[in-house]
Amino acid sequence: VGLFGQPLAIDEWEAFQRQTGIKVVIDVAAGFDAFRSSHIPTMISLHATKLLSAGEGALIITEDHDTATKIRRATNFGFGADRVSEYWGFNAKMSEYSAAVALADLDSLNEKKKALHRRANQYKRGLRGLPHIKMQDGFGDSWIGTFLNVWMENCDIEILTEQFRTEGIEVRAWWGKGLHWHPQFANLERTNLAVTDQISKTFIGLPFWPDLPYRSIKKVVETLRKLSVGSDV
């Protein structure tokens, strides 16, 4: 998984698959332009919150012809060239409307990225000097996305979220407490997830979108400084 659009070391996963024989699927849902194509299937989301949006939908990209053919058939009732269902499938075709939305968004993608970079830089300047707050590696420099998440040392997300809410600011704990806390998955067998438990308490999403007013960023940064400096929030 490429978290929130962060690039992955694809070469390492290709080597892992060759050495182990274990099939790999890559999820870089928010990383439309932060990936390298591979024979490993890579999923990219086109949801409304992503860098390139069709409103809904996704791309699956692979350099493996056979895999691509199976995916095309699976998204169109299992049809081959003669419209005979020769393979399992369902109706997952993109609508004309969604395709038009994606094409329109693609036309403005470069401007959107520039706007996001400018806002990322303002956040960076504002958070400078707070060593216990850290952005994802390379964010705003070598890559950009539509999610700005920070790691905060000695932080309790539930308390921090409520404190932000009293200031009229919405922040997100995108992972919640982790998948293993969801009722649907809580009883499944798992290994020790102490690291997941720790990260889920200290990783928070701040307001971030292309036309976010700069004065709002200033307010978020000032609030974050006020809540975090000199105390364990």
FENFEN-V306610 format. One record per backbone hydrogen bond with DSSP energy under -0.5 kcal/mol. CO is the residue of the C=O (numbers start at 1). NH is the residue of the N-H. If there is no record, write none. Layout:
BEGIN
co/nh
CO/NH
CO/NH
END
This chain:
BEGIN
co/nh
1/3
2/5
3/6
8/10
9/12
9/13
10/14
11/15
12/16
13/17
14/18
15/19
16/20
17/21
26/28
26/43
27/2
28/31
29/45
31/34
38/63
41/26
42/61
43/28
44/59
46/54
46/55
47/50
54/56
55/48
57/46
59/44
61/42
63/65
64/68
65/69
66/70
67/71
68/72
69/73
70/74
71/75
73/76
73/78
73/79
74/77
74/90
75/92
76/79
78/86
78/87
80/83
84/80
84/86
90/77
90/92
95/99
96/100
97/101
98/102
99/103
100/104
101/105
102/106
103/107
104/108
105/108
106/109
108/112
109/113
110/114
111/115
112/116
113/117
114/118
115/119
116/120
117/121
118/122
119/123
120/124
121/125
122/126
123/127
124/128
127/130
129/131
130/133
132/153
134/151
136/139
138/141
138/142
138/143
143/140
147/149
148/206
149/136
150/204
151/134
152/155
155/157
156/160
157/161
158/162
159/163
160/164
161/165
162/166
163/167
164/167
164/169
165/168
169/171
172/174
172/205
173/176
175/178
178/181
179/182
182/185
182/186
185/188
193/197
194/198
195/199
196/200
197/201
198/201
199/202
199/203
201/157
202/152
202/204
204/150
204/206
205/172
206/148
209/212
213/216
213/217
214/218
215/219
216/220
217/221
218/222
219/223
220/224
221/225
222/226
223/227
224/228
225/229
228/231
231/233
233/156
END
